[in-house]
Amino acid sequence: MSYLTSETKVKYFKEFGGDEKNTGSIKAQVAILTEKINHISQHLSGNKKDYSTQRGLMQMVGKRKSLLAYLNKHDLNGYRALIEKLGLRK
């Protein structure tokens, strides 16, 4: 996972979590999961029979979906801003 270095994680935690030490922020977790999902999707476009990675991708998508549902339920404005910033939905 060299694509997601500790400096990149700190950047995401600062941008979405408010502080680099706020690693439990829902918004920061969704942003990191989105970065991982995008990277794995690119990998799978070239390696179509990598089923174990495909399963891991589906698990990450499910985790992101549940985190977004929680955020939608508790902070609708933050949810909408996050979706807009990450470009997840149209």
Order of alpha helices (4+ residues) and beta strands (2+ residues): alpha-alpha-alpha-alpha
